[in-house]
């Protein structure tokens, strides 16, 4: 009988990709991904692709800046850079993740550095699982979680930061501080991003008139809606709709 193989020898002989790619695709509702040092996706699992309603081949090779709204992408990139430069994992962090166009949800994220055989960091891997924000998130971010839920529950209203702060039991300054810390933007900008993301989804359905889309998202004045949409998307709602039909 041959002596037992040491675990390190076993992994040295293992053909690359059998664990990281095959098993990742078998995880339901848990998104996993691998990025290189340039922040480009090297691999994403099936659940990740489904959250963005894209094929994996449409995601691999792209960066967060190409896939997500600016505020979310900035936070992801900052965390990736910290992990790759320090070599220290980020564990159990509550963050927002795009679930499909127009929708973001809370996830608990873990990120670890990946090393070459010589010990140099070559990239990072991440795993994020869905979180019930009110049950799983505690501390200062819990108030931000409540604010995010409130925004989605009142998308049809002309929602102001003062109304949002009252609903969360925070002062405007505290709310703004929490949003700046966790999302890198003001509550007002976040509200606008969420509304315009929802508008993009609705504009893909031609049964809605552009004016109707604006009204359903708290913009009774079409001019105000068009101005807000152009500020975020760098084009008018009508031009955006035409781009979808091209």
C-alpha positions in Angstrom: 0.0 0.0 0.0 1.3 3.4 -0.9 1.8 6.0 1.9 -1.0 8.5 2.2 -0.6 11.6 0.1 -0.2 14.9 2.0 -3.0 17.4 1.4 -0.5 19.9 -0.1 0.7 17.3 -2.6 -2.9 16.4 -3.5 -3.7 20.0 -4.5 -0.4 20.3 -6.4 -1.4 17.4 -8.6 -5.0 18.5 -9.0 -6.0 19.8 -12.5 -6.8 23.5 -12.2 -10.4 24.6 -12.2 -12.1 21.5 -11.0 -13.1 23.0 -7.6 -13.2 26.7 -8.2 -15.4 26.7 -11.3 -17.5 23.5 -11.1 -18.5 23.7 -7.5 -19.2 27.5 -7.7 -21.9 26.9 -10.3 -23.7 24.5 -8.0 -24.2 27.1 -5.2 -27.8 28.3 -5.4 -28.4 32.0 -4.5 -24.8 32.5 -3.6 -22.7 34.6 -6.0 -19.0 33.8 -6.3 -16.4 35.4 -8.5 -12.6 35.7 -9.2 -10.9 38.9 -10.3 -7.4 39.6 -11.4 -5.2 42.5 -10.1 -6.8 44.9 -12.7 -10.2 44.2 -11.2 -11.4 42.3 -14.3 -13.6 39.3 -13.7 -11.8 36.0 -14.5 -14.7 33.8 -13.5 -18.3 34.2 -12.2 -20.7 31.5 -11.2 -24.1 30.9 -12.6 -25.9 32.7 -9.7 -23.8 35.8 -10.3 -24.7 35.9 -14.0 -28.4 35.4 -13.2 -28.4 38.3 -10.8 -27.3 40.6 -13.7 -29.5 38.7 -16.2 -26.4 38.3 -18.5 -24.4 35.4 -19.7 -21.1 34.6 -17.9 -19.3 35.3 -21.1 -20.7 38.8 -21.1 -19.3 39.5 -17.6 -15.8 37.9 -17.8 -13.2 40.4 -18.8 -15.2 43.4 -17.6 -14.7 45.5 -14.4 -17.2 46.6 -11.8 -17.2 50.1 -13.3 -18.6 48.6 -16.5 -21.3 46.5 -14.8 -22.6 48.6 -11.9 -23.7 52.1 -11.1 -20.9 54.3 -10.1 -21.5 54.4 -6.3 -21.7 50.7 -5.9 -18.7 50.1 -8.3 -16.6 52.5 -6.3 -17.1 50.6 -3.1 -16.5 47.2 -4.7 -13.2 48.5 -6.2 -12.0 50.0 -3.0 -12.5 46.8 -1.1 -10.8 44.7 -3.9 -7.8 47.0 -3.8 -7.5 46.8 0.0 -7.6 43.0 -0.2 -5.1 42.7 -3.0 -2.7 45.3 -1.6 -2.8 44.2 2.1 -3.3 40.5 1.5 -5.9 40.6 4.3 -9.4 39.2 3.7 -12.6 41.1 4.2 -15.0 39.0 6.0 -18.8 39.2 6.7 -19.3 42.7 5.3 -22.9 43.9 4.6 -23.2 45.6 1.2 -25.6 46.3 -1.6 -25.4 44.1 -4.7 -27.2 44.6 -8.0 -29.7 41.7 -8.2 -31.1 42.6 -11.6 -31.5 45.8 -13.6 -33.3 48.3 -11.3 -33.0 46.3 -8.1 -30.3 46.1 -5.5 -30.3 43.9 -2.4 -28.3 43.4 0.8 -25.7 40.7 0.8 -23.1 39.5 3.2 -19.7 39.5 1.4 -16.4 37.8 2.0 -13.3 38.5 -0.1 -9.9 36.8 0.0 -6.6 37.3 -1.8 -5.4 34.7 -4.2 -1.6 34.0 -4.4 0.7 32.6 -7.0 3.0 29.7 -6.0 5.8 32.2 -5.2 3.4 33.9 -2.7 2.6 37.0 -4.7 -1.0 38.1 -4.8 -2.4 37.5 -8.3 -6.0 38.6 -7.6 -8.9 38.0 -5.3 -12.0 35.8 -4.9 -15.4 36.7 -3.4 -18.5 35.0 -2.1 -21.7 36.9 -1.3 -24.9 35.4 0.2 -28.3 37.1 0.4 -29.0 38.8 3.7 -32.2 39.8 5.4 -31.1 43.4 6.2 -33.2 43.9 9.3 -32.4 40.5 10.8 -28.7 40.2 9.8 -27.4 43.8 9.8 -26.7 45.6 13.1 -25.0 48.8 14.2 -25.0 52.0 12.2 -25.5 50.3 8.9 -28.9 49.0 10.1 -30.3 52.6 9.8 -29.0 52.8 6.2 -30.6 49.4 5.5 -33.9 50.8 6.7 -33.4 53.8 4.5 -32.8 51.7 1.4 -35.9 49.6 2.1 -37.9 52.8 2.6 -36.7 54.2 -0.8 -37.8 51.1 -2.6 -41.2 51.1 -0.8 -41.8 54.7 -1.8 -40.5 54.8 -5.4 -43.7 56.4 -6.6 -43.3 59.4 -4.3 -41.3 62.6 -4.7 -39.0 61.5 -1.9 -36.9 64.0 0.0 -34.0 63.5 2.2 -35.8 65.1 5.2 -38.7 62.6 4.7 -36.2 59.7 4.6 -34.4 60.9 7.7 -37.7 61.1 9.6 -38.7 57.6 8.5 -35.4 56.2 9.8 -35.3 58.2 13.0 -32.1 60.0 12.1 -31.1 63.6 11.7 -30.3 64.6 8.1 -26.6 65.1 8.9 -26.4 61.6 10.5 -28.2 60.0 7.5 -25.9 61.8 5.1 -22.8 60.7 7.1 -23.9 57.0 7.0 -24.6 57.1 3.3 -21.3 58.7 2.6 -19.5 56.1 4.7 -21.2 53.0 3.3 -22.1 54.0 -0.3 -19.8 56.9 -1.1 -22.7 59.2 -2.0 -25.4 61.4 -0.5 -28.9 60.1 0.3 -30.3 62.4 -2.4 -27.9 61.0 -5.1 -28.7 57.4 -4.0 -32.5 58.1 -4.3 -31.9 59.4 -7.8 -29.8 56.4 -8.8 -32.4 54.0 -7.6 -35.2 55.8 -9.3 -33.4 56.1 -12.6 -32.3 52.4 -12.4 -36.0 51.6 -12.1 -36.8 53.9 -15.0 -34.3 52.1 -17.2 -36.1 48.8 -16.5 -39.5 50.3 -17.2 -38.4 52.1 -20.3 -37.6 48.7 -21.8 -41.3 48.0 -21.7 -42.8 50.0 -24.5 -46.3 49.6 -23.1 -45.3 52.5 -20.7 -45.2 56.0 -22.1 -42.2 58.0 -21.0 -44.5 60.4 -19.1 -46.1 57.4 -17.3 -42.7 56.1 -16.3 -41.9 59.4 -14.7 -45.2 59.7 -12.9 -44.8 56.2 -11.4 -41.4 57.1 -10.0 -42.5 60.4 -8.4 -41.8 62.8 -11.3 -45.2 64.2 -12.2 -43.5 66.8 -14.4 -42.0 65.2 -17.6 -39.4 67.9 -17.9 -38.1 67.3 -14.3 -38.0 63.5 -15.0 -36.1 64.0 -18.3 -33.6 66.3 -16.5 -33.1 63.8 -13.7 -32.7 60.9 -16.1 -30.2 62.8 -18.3 -28.1 63.8 -15.2 -27.6 60.1 -14.3 -27.6 58.4 -17.8 -26.1 61.2 -19.9 -29.0 60.9 -22.3 -32.7 61.6 -22.3 -35.3 58.9 -21.6 -36.4 58.9 -25.3 -32.9 58.4 -26.5 -32.3 55.6 -24.0 -35.5 53.9 -25.2 -34.4 54.2 -28.8 -31.0 52.6 -27.9 -32.8 49.6 -26.5 -34.8 49.1 -29.7 -31.9 49.6 -32.1 
